[in-house]
Amino acid sequence: MLTLTRSVGESIRIGEDIEVYVVEVRGGTVRLGFKAPREVTIHREEVYKQIAEANALAAEVAADAVAALSAFTPGTDRSA
């Protein structure tokens, strides 16, 4: 992990097109601003984990549905 020290108003760059600004520091809380292309998704860690869990669950359901529907596909050998 890279650790950097920045003050309010200063920024860091990630690659060519992502910039992270320190907007405010108050007590133990830091407010950050992000400038990035629209196609780059930015989420808080807890939101990212919820999205990943929902996607994993959706993939499981989709795989189960495909398996169940394959029994109704014409020409499949159901005795196997």
N, C-alpha and C positions, 0 to 999 in steps of 0.2 A: 504494500500500500504506500502510495505517495502522500505525504502530509505537507501542506503548504500553509503559510501564515499570510493572511491578507487583511487589510483594513477596510472599513466602509468606503465604498466608491471604487475600490480596486477590483480587478477581475482576473480570471485565468482562462486560458484557451484549451479546448479539447479538439484536436485536429484543426482543420482549416475553417470550419464553419460553426463551431459551438463555442459560445462564450458564457461563462458563469460569473455573475456579479455579486459582491457582498453588498446588500441593500441596507441592512440594519443589524446591529448586535445589541440585544437587550437582555441583561442577566445571562442566563444559560441558553438563550435562544438566538439563532442566527437566521435572518431572512435572506434568501438567495433569489436572484433573478437570472433567468436563462434566455439567451438569444440563440435560436437554432432554426434550421429549416423546418417547414411544416411536417415533412415526412419523418422527422425524428420524434419519437414518442418519449415523453418525460413523465414519470410517475413517482410519487412517494413510495418508499419500500413496501409499506403495508398494502397499498393499492396494487402494486405490481404483483405481490404474492397472491392476492385475491383473484386477480385476472388469470394468473398462471394456474391456480387451482380450478377455476371455472373452465378454463380451456382443457385441462386434463380430464375433468369430469365429462365435458362435452365430447371429447375424443373417445372415451370409454363407451358412452351411450351410443355414439355413432357406430363404433365397431360392433357392439352388441346388436344394433338394429340391422346392420349389413349382414351379420351372421344369421339372424332370424329370417330376414327376407330372402337369403340365398336358398332356403328350403323351398321356396315357392317359384324358383326360377325353372322354366321349362327345360327339359333335357338333362337335369341333374340327376345323378344316381342317389336316391334317398336310402338305399339299403346299406351304404358304406358306413 
